[in-house]
């Protein structure tokens, strides 16, 4: 009778010490990538309906597709690994603002959400926050992994949205940029599926170091506050 031994987790050397990757870390990455895949598929289907099969029925389908897309982007934003906590929280706040604005527009307008945003470009000032958060993901991936598709997506998304907002882009250019966006988004999501998991987790020693730094600052602030209160109340 033989006994199976569980292999010891691989130890990685980080900038501030050694660390290991556990199952929870891996599940987080899988959820992050799954969110990107769902968002990319929903966006691609919506784009195909708009560009290839535009009709009243397809416009109605765009709203649930957009809802699924927005939720998937949110899931990815809450599971992505970003060293800068402030940046991470900012992207999450952008997503929340864009999502809330979308819900308000969807329930307050008599026409489908897609038509509301298209016919009222100023609505992009609210809905666009969600896409700004998505662009933050593209930028992070371009910076960390030097991905060509995300390098292209980072300027394409704001260019399309701001172009429509200001009315400077012809319809043909908007359609072209939308098609390129959808295609590159799917390429990006597919490539993430086959990427090794550890790089998406990053250097956990950096996360621990930054966490310790924030804890130290909070402790110092608490000590200062305590001393101030003590001096006021001898």
N, C-alpha and C positions, 0 to 999 in steps of 0.2 A: 504494500500500500504506500503510495507516494503522496507527498503533501506539496501543494502548489504554493510557491512563494510570490508575494506581490512585489514587483520590481520597485525599487526606490525611485522617487520622482527625480527627474533630472534637475541638477542645480545649475543655475545661470549666474554669471558674474555681471552684476550691474554697476552703475556708476558709483553708488553709495553702499555697495555690499552685495552679498549673494542673496538669491531669491529662488523660489520654486513656483511652478504653475500648477494649480490644482484644478479639479473638475469644475468648480464653480466659475473659474476664469474662462475655461474653454466653453462652457455653456453660454456665458455672456457674449463671447465672440460669435458663436453660432446664431444667437438671437439677433445680434447686431447685423450680421450678414443676411439673415433671413428677412429682416425688416427692409434692407436695401433691395433685396430681390423682389419682394412683394411690391414695393413702391415703384421699382423700375418696370415691372410687368404691367401694373395698373396704368402707369404713365404712358407706356408704349401702346397699350390697347386704346386709351383715350385719344392719343395722337393719331392713330390709324383711323379711328372713327371720324375724327375731325377732317383729316386730310384726304381720306380715301372713300369714306361712305357717309358724308354729311347729310343728315336728314333729321326731321323732328324727333324721331324715335331714338336715334343715336345721341342726340343732345340730352335727352332725359337720362340716358345711361351714364353720362359723364359725372353727374353728381355723386352717385354711390361709388364710382371708381375713384373720384377725388377724395371722398371720405376715407376709403380704404388706403389710398396713397398717403394721406395726411397722418393717419394712425400709424402706418408702417414707418414713416419718417420719424415720428415721435418715439417709437420703440427703439429705433436705431440711435436716436439722440440720447436716450436714457441708458444705453448700454455701450456706447462708444467710449474708448479710452483716450482721454485728452489730459495732458499733464497740467495745463493751466485751468484751475477750477473756475476762475472768473470767466474765461472764454467759454467753457463748457456750460456754465449757468446762463450766459448771455445767449448762446445758441438755443438753449431750451426755452428761454423767455421769448425769443423771436418766434419759435415754433408755436408757443402758447398764444401769442398775440395774433399770428396769422390764422391759427385754427379758430379762435374765438371770433375773429372778424368774419371768417368764412361761414361759420354757423349763423351769425347775425344776418349776413347778406342772404343766405339760403332761405331763411325763414321770413325775411322782411320783403323779399322781392317776389313779384308775380311770375317771373320768368326763371328758367333754370339758372343755376349759379354760374355756369360757364358763359352764358349770354350776358348775364349781369356784369361780370368782370370785363368781358370783351367790349360791351357797349358803354360801360362806365369806367374808363381807364383810371380815374382817380381812386377807384376801389383797390388798385394795386398797392396804394400807400398802406393799406392794412393787410390784405391777403399776401402781399409780397414779402412780409416778414417770414412767413413759412418757407418761402423759396430762398430767402436769405440764409435761413438756418441750414437748408439743404446745401446751399453753396458753401457754407462753412465746412460741411462734411467733405465736399469735393476738394476744397482747399487743403484740409487736413491730410487727405489721402495723397494729394499731389505733393505736398511738402514732405510727408513721411516716407512715401513709397515711390516718388518720382514717376507716377503713372501719367502717360500721355493723355488718356481720355479725360482724366480729371483736370489736367492742366488746361485742356480745351474747354471743359464744362465750366470751369471757374469764371471765365469772362463771358461765355455765351449766355448763361442764365441771366445775369444782370443786364446785359446788352439787350436781350429780347424784352425783358420786362420794362426797362427804362425806355426802350425804343417805342414800345406800345403806349406807355404812359405819356410820353411827349408827342407821340404821333409822327415821329421822324422816319419810321421804318415803313416802306411799302409792304403791302400784304404779302407779296411773293417772298420778300426777305423774311418776314415773320414766319411764313410757312416753312421756309428752308431751315431757319434756325431751330424751329420746333422739331423738325424731322431729325436734324443732327443731334439735338439734345436727347431725344428719345432713344436714338440708336446708341449713342455713346453711354447713356445711362445703363442700358441693358448690357453693353460690353463691360462696363465697370462692375456691375453686379455679378456677372458670370465669372469674371476674373477673380473676384473676391471669394467665390465659392471654392476655388481650387488653390487658394493661397494658404500657406502654412499658418497655423493658428498663433503660435507664439509672437510673431511680429506685431499682430493686432493688439496683443495684450501690452506690449511695450516693456519698459524697464520698471518693474514693480518697486525696485529700491528707490527710484525717483519719487514715485507716488508716496511711499512711506516717509521719505525725507521731507517732502512738501507738507505732508500731514503733520509731522512732528514740528515743523516750523510754524504752522498755523496754530497748533496747540500751545507752543511756547509763547507766541504773541498774545494769545488769549489769556494765558496764565499771567503774563506780565501786566496786561491791562487790568485783570482782576486784582492783582497785588497793589497796583497803583490806586485803584478805586477804593480798596480796603484801607490803604494808608490815608487817603484823603478823608474818608469818612471818620477814621479814628482821630485824625487831627481836628476835625470839626466837633467831635463829641468826646472830649477827654474824660 
